[in-house]
Amino acid sequence: MKPSREQSFSRPALALELAGLRARLTEADETLRAIRTGEVDTVVVAGKLGSRVFTLDGAEHAYRVLIESMNEGALTITDDKTILYANQCFARMVRCPLEQVMGGSLRRFLSAEDRAALRTLLKKGGMSGSKVQVLLRASDGGRLPAHLSIRRLGRSGTRNATFGIVVTDMTESRYNEERLRTLTRRVVQAQEGERRRVALELHDNITQLICAILFRSQALADRLPARDGSSKREAMKICEMLGKTAREVERISRNLRPGVLAQLGLVAVLRGTSSEFADRTGVPVELVCAQLAGRLPADTELTLLRILQEALKNVEKHAGAHNVSVCLTQQGAYVLLAIQDDGIGFDPDLHWPGRKGKAGLGLLGMRERATYVGGALKVKSVPHAGTEIEVRIPMAAAARAAG
């Protein structure tokens, strides 16, 4: 069967159209290759207001090879978030072909909240060191936590500023942080369990033994004749020492397992801890507790108590302070505990864990406890000018941790 006249005309036309499409596709591939390898320094981007010409500064071949070999995403954008350049790593992050990334808008990969945060940084000029945490929205609907480091590069063309952005995938970092929080939670729970066990041992065994020895020593002292004054006085001193030992063991047991916390509440226990410290050390403690909106979760109350105990222990051992102030307040959705002394102070850069110098395990423990209930701990100290420890715990986060 011979083809009709209409079919004979359409086939050559179709062949010509296909050849044209192949040529355009080849040209587009060559253009993208030239942009990635640094063979061109200018890109024309079509927009609502017509075509705009952008100059790609620093597009040398070696520079592009370095950017493409990075394990982090790299972008060059305009102030209206048009992507002039992106490396393959960023395209993989957003799970989108590179040719669909370049020339498009960065807005498509950001939530409304993240767009606003990025817009604020770009309006400020994207000075060196500008950083923001975002959640990238991949083309397949996935979410990727990322850290953007922004730097202003200059102006492209005549009017538009350009910015360089390094995009760091925070997935592994977030995973490690979550694992650390889980480990911290387990460590804190193990510590409290061991504290309870030791407290019970002290209360049920050691304290009772000391009290039994005290009673027998008292009975022995009473049977000593009055004429044997020196022996009687020595026996009474032994009884007095045993009494002090029993009270000290009871104090340690009570601090290890503050059962009255659930019964009397945080303010009463903070007041008792402060009074006990002042009586024992002679260092006065000024305690100010504001009225809280409600009872805090048990984990939060225990965390605040432990931080106060550790801070007062540091004051006793190291600060040489003459006065201590403790303030418990509520600021909006946060509960704030501030402990300040007028002691010798220290350099936090040398004592904070992870820094060079002697690591402060007490500070590390306080920070871990604050993190355990979703809070944060800050230390302000200057040598010879005292120390202030401040812990802020969001009440909602604390409630979730307790649940």
DOKOL-263952 format. One record per residue (C-alpha): residue number from 1; residue in three letters; x, z, y. Coordinates in nm, 3 decimals, padded with zeros to 5 digits. Each point is the difference from the previous one (the first is absolute). Example, Ala and Ser with C-alpha at 12.3 -4.5 7.8 and 13.67 -1.06 7.14 Angstrom:
BEGIN
 num residu      px      pz      py
   1    ALA  01.230  00.780 -00.450
   2    SER  00.137 -00.066  00.344
//
This chain:
BEGIN
 num residu      px      pz      py
   1    MET  00.000  00.000  00.000
   2    LYS  00.143 -00.101  00.335
   3    PRO  00.004  00.255  00.289
   4    SER -00.247 -00.067  00.277
   5    ARG  00.109 -00.114  00.345
   6    GLU -00.077  00.350  00.141
   7    GLN  00.220  00.168 -00.264
   8    SER  00.286 -00.242  00.065
   9    PHE -00.004  00.097  00.369
  10    SER -00.022  00.378 -00.059
  11    ARG  00.291  00.030 -00.236
  12    PRO  00.266 -00.128  00.244
  13    ALA -00.150  00.218  00.272
  14    LEU  00.013  00.303 -00.228
  15    ALA  00.358 -00.078 -00.094
  16    LEU  00.095 -00.023  00.366
  17    GLU -00.173  00.330  00.074
  18    LEU  00.178  00.174 -00.287
  19    ALA  00.333 -00.138  00.114
  20    GLY -00.066  00.129  00.348
  21    LEU -00.089  00.346 -00.129
  22    ARG  00.317  00.010 -00.210
  23    ALA  00.206 -00.096  00.302
  24    ARG -00.161  00.271  00.214
  25    LEU  00.052  00.259 -00.275
  26    THR  00.365 -00.102 -00.035
  27    GLU  00.042  00.027  00.376
  28    ALA -00.161  00.346  00.003
  29    ASP  00.227  00.117 -00.283
  30    GLU  00.304 -00.134  00.181
  31    THR -00.109  00.175  00.321
  32    LEU -00.041  00.334 -00.176
  33    ARG  00.334 -00.044 -00.174
  34    ALA  00.167 -00.083  00.331
  35    ILE -00.153  00.306  00.168
  36    ARG  00.110  00.230 -00.283
  37    THR  00.353 -00.135 -00.012
  38    GLY  00.049 -00.002  00.375
  39    GLU  00.016 -00.377  00.051
  40    VAL -00.261  00.022  00.278
  41    ASP -00.039  00.259  00.274
  42    THR -00.345 -00.095  00.134
  43    VAL -00.353  00.026 -00.141
  44    VAL -00.319 -00.148  00.147
  45    VAL -00.305  00.216 -00.073
  46    ALA -00.348 -00.139  00.059
  47    GLY -00.248  00.240  00.153
  48    LYS -00.325  00.022  00.192
  49    LEU  00.179 -00.069  00.326
  50    GLY  00.190 -00.295 -00.141
  51    SER  00.341 -00.033 -00.158
  52    ARG  00.274  00.246  00.094
  53    VAL  00.371 -00.040 -00.050
  54    PHE  00.199  00.300 -00.126
  55    THR  00.376  00.019 -00.018
  56    LEU  00.145  00.181 -00.301
  57    ASP  00.302  00.181  00.139
  58    GLY  00.285  00.073 -00.237
  59    ALA -00.107 -00.258 -00.256
  60    GLU  00.347 -00.069 -00.130
  61    HIS  00.022 -00.089 -00.366
  62    ALA  00.206  00.307 -00.096
  63    TYR -00.245  00.228  00.179
  64    ARG -00.295 -00.152 -00.185
  65    VAL  00.175  00.027 -00.335
  66    LEU  00.061  00.369  00.069
  67    ILE -00.364  00.060  00.096
  68    GLU -00.126 -00.182 -00.309
  69    SER  00.226  00.209 -00.224
  70    MET -00.134  00.330  00.137
  71    ASN -00.205  00.231 -00.219
  72    GLU -00.218  00.072  00.302
  73    GLY -00.248 -00.212  00.184
  74    ALA  00.110 -00.164  00.325
  75    LEU -00.223 -00.145  00.270
  76    THR  00.026 -00.159  00.340
  77    ILE -00.328  00.023  00.192
  78    THR -00.130 -00.062  00.350
  79    ASP -00.173  00.261  00.212
  80    ASP -00.336 -00.131 -00.126
  81    LYS  00.124  00.059 -00.358
  82    THR  00.049 -00.366 -00.093
  83    ILE  00.255 -00.018 -00.282
  84    LEU  00.278 -00.240  00.096
  85    TYR  00.217  00.083 -00.298
  86    ALA -00.032  00.198 -00.321
  87    ASN  00.229  00.032 -00.298
  88    GLN -00.102 -00.032 -00.361
  89    CYS  00.008  00.376 -00.053
  90    PHE -00.279  00.053  00.253
  91    ALA -00.202 -00.281 -00.158
  92    ARG  00.031  00.178 -00.335
  93    MET -00.109  00.328  00.159
  94    VAL -00.325 -00.150  00.128
  95    ARG -00.037 -00.223 -00.310
  96    CYS -00.043 -00.311  00.211
  97    PRO  00.187 -00.335 -00.007
  98    LEU  00.265 -00.012  00.270
  99    GLU -00.141 -00.318  00.152
 100    GLN -00.328  00.185  00.056
 101    VAL  00.176  00.297  00.159
 102    MET  00.209 -00.178  00.262
 103    GLY -00.201 -00.125  00.293
 104    GLY -00.282  00.242 -00.082
 105    SER -00.075  00.337  00.150
 106    LEU  00.136  00.336 -00.116
 107    ARG -00.344  00.146  00.078
 108    ARG -00.142 -00.139 -00.324
 109    PHE  00.227  00.237 -00.196
 110    LEU -00.087  00.315  00.200
 111    SER -00.298  00.229  00.031
 112    ALA -00.166  00.052  00.338
 113    GLU  00.172  00.336  00.039
 114    ASP  00.342 -00.143 -00.082
 115    ARG -00.057 -00.293  00.236
 116    ALA -00.065  00.245  00.282
 117    ALA  00.316  00.198 -00.080
 118    LEU  00.212 -00.317 -00.012
 119    ARG -00.157 -00.130  00.321
 120    THR  00.094  00.323  00.177
 121    LEU  00.363 -00.032 -00.110
 122    LEU  00.019 -00.366  00.104
 123    LYS -00.147  00.082  00.342
 124    LYS  00.274  00.258  00.045
 125    GLY  00.250 -00.278 -00.049
 126    GLY  00.101  00.065 -00.359
 127    MET  00.307  00.190  00.108
 128    SER  00.272  00.056 -00.256
 129    GLY -00.106  00.272 -00.240
 130    SER -00.377 -00.065  00.020
 131    LYS -00.149  00.079 -00.339
 132    VAL -00.346  00.021 -00.149
 133    GLN -00.150  00.067 -00.344
 134    VAL -00.266 -00.251 -00.106
 135    LEU -00.195 -00.102 -00.307
 136    LEU  00.048 -00.374 -00.057
 137    ARG -00.306 -00.185 -00.127
 138    ALA  00.111 -00.257 -00.256
 139    SER -00.184 -00.328 -00.039
 140    ASP -00.127  00.105 -00.344
 141    GLY -00.159  00.317  00.144
 142    GLY  00.282  00.237 -00.095
 143    ARG  00.145  00.264  00.231
 144    LEU  00.370  00.059  00.060
 145    PRO  00.135  00.298  00.200
 146    ALA  00.273 -00.131  00.229
 147    HIS  00.230  00.113  00.279
 148    LEU  00.046 -00.238  00.295
 149    SER  00.316  00.017  00.212
 150    ILE -00.048 -00.202  00.318
 151    ARG  00.250 -00.136  00.250
 152    ARG -00.056 -00.224  00.298
 153    LEU  00.200 -00.322 -00.031
 154    GLY -00.076 -00.166  00.335
 155    ARG -00.230 -00.279  00.109
 156    SER -00.085 -00.314 -00.191
 157    GLY -00.084 -00.303  00.211
 158    THR -00.108  00.090  00.350
 159    ARG -00.238  00.290 -00.024
 160    ASN -00.028  00.162 -00.341
 161    ALA  00.217  00.293 -00.107
 162    THR  00.125  00.001 -00.358
 163    PHE  00.063  00.298 -00.224
 164    GLY  00.197  00.047 -00.317
 165    ILE -00.158  00.219 -00.267
 166    VAL  00.156  00.139 -00.316
 167    VAL -00.265  00.090 -00.257
 168    THR  00.091  00.264 -00.258
 169    ASP -00.210  00.045 -00.311
 170    MET -00.084  00.373 -00.019
 171    THR -00.173 -00.009 -00.339
 172    GLU  00.286  00.161 -00.188
 173    SER  00.063  00.246  00.281
 174    ARG -00.366  00.106  00.001
 175    TYR  00.010  00.032 -00.377
 176    ASN  00.311  00.218  00.018
 177    GLU -00.158  00.212  00.272
 178    GLU -00.307  00.053 -00.215
 179    ARG  00.217  00.093 -00.297
 180    LEU  00.192  00.243  00.221
 181    ARG -00.325  00.157  00.122
 182    THR -00.116  00.034 -00.360
 183    LEU  00.331  00.157 -00.099
 184    THR -00.014  00.234  00.300
 185    ARG -00.351  00.104 -00.097
 186    ARG  00.116  00.080 -00.352
 187    VAL  00.304  00.190  00.125
 188    VAL -00.214  00.208  00.235
 189    GLN -00.251  00.072 -00.276
 190    ALA  00.282  00.097 -00.236
 191    GLN  00.152  00.226  00.265
 192    GLU -00.329  00.176  00.063
 193    GLY -00.059  00.039 -00.373
 194    GLU  00.343  00.157 -00.044
 195    ARG -00.057  00.224  00.303
 196    ARG -00.323  00.128 -00.154
 197    ARG  00.173  00.068 -00.331
 198    VAL  00.288  00.190  00.162
 199    ALA -00.242  00.192  00.224
 200    LEU -00.200  00.114 -00.301
 201    GLU  00.318  00.103 -00.182
 202    LEU  00.113  00.202  00.299
 203    HIS -00.338  00.162  00.053
 204    ASP -00.092  00.070 -00.360
 205    ASN  00.342  00.096 -00.135
 206    ILE  00.274  00.072  00.252
 207    THR -00.217  00.185  00.251
 208    GLN -00.156  00.216 -00.272
 209    LEU  00.341  00.083 -00.146
 210    ILE  00.134  00.098  00.342
 211    CYS -00.307  00.215  00.066
 212    ALA  00.040  00.172 -00.338
 213    ILE  00.368  00.075  00.077
 214    LEU -00.102  00.124  00.344
 215    PHE -00.258  00.245 -00.143
 216    ARG  00.242  00.137 -00.258
 217    SER  00.275  00.031  00.262
 218    GLN -00.242  00.186  00.228
 219    ALA -00.096  00.233 -00.284
 220    LEU  00.367  00.063 -00.077
 221    ALA  00.076  00.074  00.365
 222    ASP -00.290  00.249  00.013
 223    ARG  00.139  00.189 -00.299
 224    LEU  00.342  00.043  00.157
 225    PRO  00.052  00.358  00.126
 226    ALA -00.001  00.050  00.376
 227    ARG  00.347  00.155 -00.012
 228    ASP  00.139 -00.334 -00.125
 229    GLY -00.058 -00.157  00.339
 230    SER  00.249 -00.287 -00.024
 231    SER -00.138 -00.124 -00.332
 232    LYS -00.356  00.030  00.124
 233    ARG  00.081 -00.198  00.316
 234    GLU  00.171 -00.270 -00.206
 235    ALA -00.299 -00.022 -00.231
 236    MET -00.233 -00.037  00.298
 237    LYS  00.219 -00.282  00.138
 238    ILE -00.026 -00.177 -00.334
 239    CYS -00.377  00.037  00.012
 240    GLU -00.004 -00.141  00.354
 241    MET  00.212 -00.301 -00.105
 242    LEU -00.227 -00.064 -00.296
 243    GLY -00.302  00.010  00.230
 244    LYS  00.159 -00.254  00.235
 245    THR  00.092 -00.220 -00.296
 246    ALA -00.357  00.007 -00.130
 247    ARG -00.135 -00.095  00.344
 248    GLU  00.254 -00.284  00.032
 249    VAL -00.087 -00.137 -00.343
 250    GLU -00.367  00.019  00.090
 251    ARG  00.069 -00.188  00.325
 252    ILE  00.186 -00.275 -00.185
 253    SER -00.279 -00.025 -00.255
 254    ARG -00.262 -00.021  00.273
 255    ASN  00.192 -00.277  00.180
 256    LEU  00.046 -00.194 -00.320
 257    ARG -00.370  00.012 -00.078
 258    PRO -00.206  00.064  00.313
 259    GLY -00.330  00.080 -00.169
 260    VAL -00.143  00.132  00.327
 261    LEU  00.020 -00.355  00.147
 262    ALA -00.319 -00.105 -00.175
 263    GLN -00.172  00.330  00.080
 264    LEU  00.101  00.067  00.362
 265    GLY  00.084 -00.349  00.127
 266    LEU  00.299 -00.163  00.165
 267    VAL  00.001  00.187  00.330
 268    ALA  00.003  00.343 -00.165
 269    VAL  00.285 -00.098 -00.232
 270    LEU  00.204 -00.153  00.283
 271    ARG -00.049  00.319  00.198
 272    GLY  00.106  00.214 -00.296
 273    THR  00.307 -00.216 -00.067
 274    SER  00.105  00.014  00.365
 275    SER -00.049  00.379  00.021
 276    GLU  00.192  00.058 -00.322
 277    PHE  00.289 -00.213  00.129
 278    ALA  00.008  00.183  00.335
 279    ASP -00.008  00.345 -00.166
 280    ARG  00.274 -00.090 -00.247
 281    THR  00.240 -00.183  00.235
 282    GLY -00.077  00.152  00.338
 283    VAL -00.058 -00.349  00.148
 284    PRO -00.338 -00.008  00.179
 285    VAL -00.237 -00.283 -00.088
 286    GLU -00.267 -00.117  00.245
 287    LEU -00.288 -00.153 -00.197
 288    VAL -00.271 -00.209  00.167
 289    CYS -00.276 -00.144 -00.221
 290    ALA -00.276 -00.213  00.150
 291    GLN -00.347 -00.013 -00.149
 292    LEU -00.008 -00.285 -00.252
 293    ALA -00.302 -00.220 -00.060
 294    GLY -00.027  00.121 -00.358
 295    ARG  00.183  00.133 -00.302
 296    LEU  00.291 -00.221 -00.102
 297    PRO  00.050 -00.122 -00.359
 298    ALA  00.194  00.240 -00.222
 299    ASP  00.300 -00.235 -00.028
 300    THR  00.024 -00.031  00.378
 301    GLU -00.018  00.375  00.056
 302    LEU  00.266  00.060 -00.264
 303    THR  00.222 -00.272  00.152
 304    LEU -00.020  00.154  00.348
 305    LEU  00.078  00.344 -00.140
 306    ARG  00.300 -00.127 -00.198
 307    ILE  00.138 -00.182  00.303
 308    LEU -00.031  00.317  00.210
 309    GLN  00.171  00.205 -00.270
 310    GLU  00.289 -00.248 -00.025
 311    ALA  00.036 -00.022  00.378
 312    LEU  00.010  00.380  00.035
 313    LYS  00.256  00.019 -00.282
 314    ASN  00.220 -00.247  00.190
 315    VAL -00.039  00.208  00.316
 316    GLU  00.105  00.312 -00.188
 317    LYS  00.300 -00.160 -00.169
 318    HIS  00.136 -00.241  00.258
 319    ALA -00.162  00.005  00.343
 320    GLY  00.103  00.339  00.139
 321    ALA -00.320 -00.013  00.207
 322    HIS -00.143  00.279  00.215
 323    ASN -00.354 -00.139  00.017
 324    VAL -00.223 -00.225 -00.209
 325    SER -00.330 -00.160  00.095
 326    VAL -00.253 -00.145 -00.243
 327    CYS -00.295 -00.209  00.116
 328    LEU -00.282 -00.139 -00.214
 329    THR -00.235 -00.243  00.177
 330    GLN -00.233 -00.288 -00.070
 331    GLN  00.050 -00.324  00.193
 332    GLY -00.282 -00.238 -00.073
 333    ALA  00.013 -00.089 -00.369
 334    TYR  00.337  00.174 -00.046
 335    VAL  00.103  00.356 -00.066
 336    LEU  00.330  00.088  00.167
 337    LEU  00.241  00.281 -00.085
 338    ALA  00.296  00.054  00.235
 339    ILE  00.276  00.255 -00.064
 340    GLN  00.255  00.056  00.276
 341    ASP  00.297  00.236  00.031
 342    ASP  00.264  00.070  00.265
 343    GLY  00.291  00.004 -00.244
 344    ILE  00.327 -00.188 -00.013
 345    GLY -00.162 -00.329 -00.102
 346    PHE  00.178 -00.282 -00.181
 347    ASP  00.055 -00.375  00.004
 348    PRO -00.279 -00.161 -00.207
 349    ASP  00.215 -00.314 -00.051
 350    LEU  00.249  00.207 -00.198
 351    HIS -00.243  00.216 -00.195
 352    TRP -00.292 -00.232 -00.073
 353    PRO -00.005 -00.127 -00.359
 354    GLY  00.130 -00.354 -00.030
 355    ARG  00.229  00.031  00.301
 356    LYS  00.372  00.057 -00.004
 357    GLY  00.098  00.362 -00.028
 358    LYS -00.160  00.296 -00.176
 359    ALA -00.347 -00.072 -00.129
 360    GLY -00.268  00.251  00.090
 361    LEU -00.193  00.062 -00.320
 362    GLY -00.238  00.232  00.181
 363    LEU -00.089 -00.275  00.246
 364    LEU -00.039 -00.246 -00.286
 365    GLY -00.238  00.236 -00.179
 366    MET -00.212  00.046  00.312
 367    ARG -00.017 -00.374  00.058
 368    GLU -00.099 -00.063 -00.363
 369    ARG -00.276  00.258  00.021
 370    ALA -00.135 -00.157  00.320
 371    THR  00.010 -00.344 -00.162
 372    TYR -00.181  00.138 -00.306
 373    VAL -00.315  00.057  00.209
 374    GLY  00.038 -00.317  00.209
 375    GLY  00.172  00.167  00.295
 376    ALA  00.327 -00.037  00.186
 377    LEU  00.267  00.246  00.106
 378    LYS  00.223 -00.022  00.308
 379    VAL  00.302  00.214  00.085
 380    LYS  00.126  00.036  00.355
 381    SER  00.320  00.196  00.043
 382    VAL  00.300  00.010  00.229
 383    PRO  00.312  00.210 -00.065
 384    HIS -00.029  00.333  00.185
 385    ALA -00.350 -00.087  00.122
 386    GLY -00.235  00.099 -00.283
 387    THR -00.205 -00.192 -00.253
 388    GLU -00.359 -00.122 -00.018
 389    ILE -00.168 -00.110 -00.322
 390    GLU -00.331 -00.182  00.029
 391    VAL -00.222 -00.112 -00.284
 392    ARG -00.311 -00.216  00.051
 393    ILE -00.247 -00.046 -00.281
 394    PRO -00.306 -00.227  00.027
 395    MET -00.294  00.206 -00.116
 396    ALA -00.171 -00.296 -00.169
 397    ALA  00.317 -00.094 -00.191
 398    ALA  00.049  00.362 -00.092
 399    ALA -00.350  00.014 -00.140
 400    ARG  00.066 -00.312 -00.212
 401    ALA  00.325  00.150 -00.131
 402    ALA -00.180  00.321 -00.091
 403    GLY -00.271 -00.195 -00.182
//
